[in-house]
C-alpha cells in the first residue's frame, strides 16, 4: 500500500513538473506576445501567436485541474481500500470467533483465505501436510463449506 502511495506521489510530481514547465512556456509566450504587439501592433502572425498562447494557457489550467482531481481520486481510493481491508479483517475475526476455531485452526484458515495451498500452509506453520489437511477439514465443517474456494467465497459474499 505504501509502495502504491509512493508511486502515485512520483507520478503526480512528474505531471506537476510538466504542467509547471508548460506554465513557464505559456508565460514566456504571453510576455513575448505583449512585447511584439506593443512594438508592431496586431497583425495576422501575432493573432495566430495569441491564439496559440491562449490555447497553451487553457491546457495548463486544465492540466493542473486534472492533476488535482486525479490525486484526490487516488487518495479516496486508498482510503476505501484501507477501509475494506479493515472490514475484512474484522469480519474474519468475527466469523472465526463464531465458529469457535482453535488458534491453530484460525491460523490455517487465514492462510487458506489468502490462497495458500496445503503444502504452503504446512511449510509456513512448520507442520505436516496431514495435520493441515485435518485442520482445514474441521474449519470447513465449522464454516459450513466444503472447500477452500467455498471458504473464500463465504467472506467475499458477506463483503459484497
C-alpha positions as CSV (number, residue, x, y, z in Angstrom):
1,X,0.0,0.0,0.0
2,X,2.8,2.4,0.9
3,X,4.6,1.5,-2.4
4,X,1.5,2.3,-4.3
5,X,1.2,5.7,-2.5
6,X,4.9,6.5,-3.3
7,X,4.3,5.5,-7.0
8,X,1.3,7.8,-7.0
9,X,3.3,10.6,-5.5
10,X,6.0,10.2,-8.1
11,X,3.5,10.3,-10.9
12,X,1.8,13.3,-9.5
13,X,5.2,15.1,-9.1
14,X,6.2,14.2,-12.7
15,X,2.9,15.5,-14.1
16,X,3.1,18.6,-11.9
17,X,6.6,19.4,-13.2
18,X,5.3,19.0,-16.7
19,X,2.4,21.4,-16.0
20,X,4.8,23.8,-14.4
21,X,7.0,23.8,-17.5
22,X,4.0,24.4,-19.7
23,X,3.1,27.3,-17.5
24,X,6.6,28.8,-17.8
25,X,6.4,28.4,-21.6
26,X,3.0,30.0,-21.6
27,X,4.3,32.9,-19.5
28,X,7.2,33.3,-21.9
29,X,4.9,33.3,-25.0
30,X,2.5,35.8,-23.4
31,X,5.3,38.2,-22.4
32,X,6.8,37.9,-25.9
33,X,3.3,38.4,-27.5
34,X,2.7,41.6,-25.4
35,X,6.1,43.0,-26.4
36,X,5.5,42.2,-30.1
37,X,2.0,43.8,-30.0
38,X,3.4,46.9,-28.3
39,X,6.2,47.2,-30.9
40,X,4.4,46.2,-34.1
41,X,0.6,46.3,-33.4
42,X,-1.6,43.3,-34.0
43,X,-1.2,41.5,-37.3
44,X,-2.2,38.1,-38.7
45,X,1.0,36.5,-37.4
46,X,0.6,37.9,-33.9
47,X,-3.1,37.0,-33.9
48,X,-2.2,33.3,-34.5
49,X,0.5,33.6,-31.9
50,X,-2.1,34.9,-29.5
51,X,-4.4,32.0,-30.2
52,X,-1.6,29.5,-29.6
53,X,-0.7,31.2,-26.3
54,X,-4.3,31.2,-25.2
55,X,-4.6,27.5,-26.1
56,X,-1.5,26.8,-24.1
57,X,-2.8,28.7,-21.2
58,X,-6.1,26.8,-21.3
59,X,-4.1,23.5,-21.5
60,X,-2.1,24.5,-18.4
61,X,-5.2,25.3,-16.4
62,X,-7.0,22.1,-17.4
63,X,-3.8,20.0,-16.8
64,X,-3.5,21.5,-13.3
65,X,-7.1,20.8,-12.6
66,X,-6.8,17.2,-13.9
67,X,-3.7,16.5,-11.8
68,X,-5.6,17.8,-8.7
69,X,-8.6,15.7,-9.5
70,X,-6.6,12.5,-10.1
71,X,-4.7,12.9,-6.9
72,X,-7.9,13.5,-4.9
73,X,-9.5,10.4,-6.6
74,X,-6.4,8.3,-5.8
75,X,-6.5,9.3,-2.2
76,X,-10.2,8.5,-1.9
77,X,-9.5,5.1,-3.5
78,X,-6.6,4.4,-1.0
79,X,-9.0,5.3,1.9
80,X,-11.7,3.0,0.5
81,X,-9.2,0.1,0.1
82,X,-7.9,0.6,3.7
83,X,-11.5,0.6,5.0
84,X,-12.3,-2.6,3.0
85,X,-9.1,-4.3,4.4
86,X,-10.2,-3.3,7.9
87,X,-13.7,-4.5,7.3
88,X,-12.4,-7.9,6.0
89,X,-10.1,-8.3,9.0
90,X,-12.9,-7.5,11.3
91,X,-15.3,-9.9,9.5
92,X,-12.7,-12.7,9.6
93,X,-12.1,-12.3,13.3
94,X,-15.9,-12.3,14.0
95,X,-16.5,-15.4,11.9
96,X,-13.6,-17.3,13.5
97,X,-14.9,-16.5,16.9
98,X,-18.5,-17.6,15.9
99,X,-17.1,-20.8,14.5
100,X,-15.1,-21.3,17.7
101,X,-11.9,-22.1,15.8
102,X,-8.8,-23.0,17.8
103,X,-5.8,-20.8,17.4
104,X,-4.2,-23.4,15.1
105,X,-7.4,-23.7,13.0
106,X,-7.7,-19.9,12.8
107,X,-4.1,-19.7,11.6
108,X,-4.7,-22.4,8.9
109,X,-8.0,-20.8,7.9
110,X,-6.4,-17.4,7.4
111,X,-3.7,-18.9,5.2
112,X,-6.4,-20.7,3.2
113,X,-8.3,-17.4,2.8
114,X,-5.1,-15.8,1.5
115,X,-5.0,-18.5,-1.2
116,X,-2.2,-20.8,0.2
117,X,-2.4,-24.5,-0.6
118,X,-1.9,-27.3,1.9
119,X,1.8,-27.7,1.3
120,X,2.4,-23.9,1.6
121,X,0.4,-23.8,4.8
122,X,2.3,-26.7,6.2
123,X,5.6,-25.1,5.3
124,X,4.7,-21.8,6.8
125,X,3.4,-23.4,10.0
126,X,6.2,-26.0,10.3
127,X,3.6,-28.8,10.5
128,X,2.8,-31.9,8.4
129,X,0.5,-31.7,5.4
130,X,-1.8,-34.3,7.0
131,X,-2.2,-32.1,10.1
132,X,-3.1,-29.1,7.9
133,X,-5.5,-31.2,5.9
134,X,-7.3,-32.3,9.1
135,X,-7.4,-28.7,10.5
136,X,-8.8,-27.5,7.2
137,X,-11.5,-30.2,7.3
138,X,-12.5,-29.0,10.8
139,X,-12.5,-25.4,9.6
140,X,-14.7,-26.2,6.6
141,X,-17.1,-28.2,8.7
142,X,-17.4,-25.4,11.3
143,X,-17.9,-22.8,8.5
144,X,-20.4,-25.0,6.6
145,X,-18.4,-25.1,3.4
146,X,-16.7,-27.9,1.5
147,X,-13.6,-26.4,0.1
148,X,-11.1,-23.5,0.2
149,X,-12.9,-21.7,-2.6
150,X,-16.1,-22.1,-0.6
151,X,-14.4,-20.5,2.4
152,X,-13.1,-17.6,0.4
153,X,-16.5,-17.1,-1.3
154,X,-18.2,-17.0,2.0
155,X,-16.2,-13.9,3.0
156,X,-16.4,-12.2,-0.3
157,X,-20.2,-12.7,-0.4
158,X,-20.5,-11.1,3.0
159,X,-18.4,-8.1,2.0
160,X,-20.2,-7.6,-1.3
